[in-house]
Amino acid sequence: MENNQTTTNRHGRTLQGVVVSDKMTKTVVVAVNRLKKHPKYRKYFRVTKKYKAHDEQRAYHTGDTVEIKEIRPMSRDKRWTVARLIKKRKEVASEE
């Protein structure tokens, strides 16, 4: 899996994740993984959270690794925008 990072600066948080859906208009859903330590057993486990991010030009597609940054609320559940592309998805040649 990807090693996703979280950074905080004076402009808000930035997260790194993978686009899991691009079916909405000007919106992509980004899944961000992080490791969390169990309070009793002290073992790390993976937690995934999905964020809706604004994509004005519809440039990002499913499978792309992107960085999202926190912004003012744009809608009921959209508080993030795609800042930059980190890695493009691998294109798979389909046979017809």
N, C-alpha and C positions, 0 to 999 in steps of 0.2 A: 504494500500500500504506500501511498504518498506520505511524505513527512510534511505535514501542514504546520505553518507557523502563524503566530499571532503577535502583532506589534502594536504598540500604542504610542501615539505622538499627540501634538497639540491639535491636529486636525481630525482626531478620532482613531478608532481601531481599524486595522487592516487584517484580513484573513485570507488564507490560501485554500482553494478547494477545487473540486471537479464539477463541471456543469452536468447535471443529470436530466434536465429538461429545458427545451427551448421552444415549447409549443405556444406560449403566450406571446402576445404582441408587446414588444419592447421590454420583456421581462424574461430572465433566466433563473432557474433554480440551481443553486450551488450547494453541494454537500461538502461539509467541512468535518474532517475527522480530527479527534484529539485523544490523547491518552489520559485516563483518569485513574487515580489510585484508590483501591477499595479501602475504606476506613478500618476495617477489622483485619482483613487478611493481607493487606499491604501489597496486593498484586495489581499490576496495571492492566486495564482493559480498555478497549476502543469504544468511543462514543461518537456517533455521527449525528450532526444537526444540519438541517436544510435551511438555507436563507434564500429569500427572493431578492434578486438584484436587478437594477435598471440597466438595460442595454439598448440605448437609443437607436443605433444603426443596425441592430440585429446581426452583429458580426461574430458572435460566439455561439457555438453549437455543442451538442451533447458529446462529452468525452474530452473537451478542452479543459486544461488546467489554467485557472485564472486567479487573479488577486482581486478581492473586493474590499471596498472601504466604506466606512460608516458615513451616512449623510443625514440630512433632516428627513422626516417622514414624507414620502411621496404619495403613499396610499395607506390603506388600512394595515397591510403587513409588508410593505416595501420600505426598508430603511437602509438599503445598501445599493451601491452602484459598482459596476465592474471597472476596476482601475486599469488593469493591463492583462495581456495574455502572457502566460508563462510557458505553456507548451501546447502545441496544436495536437489534436487527436490524430491517430494513425488512420490513414485512408485505406479502406479495404476494397479491393477490386471485386465487383460483383459480376458473376457470370450470368448471362441471359440466354 
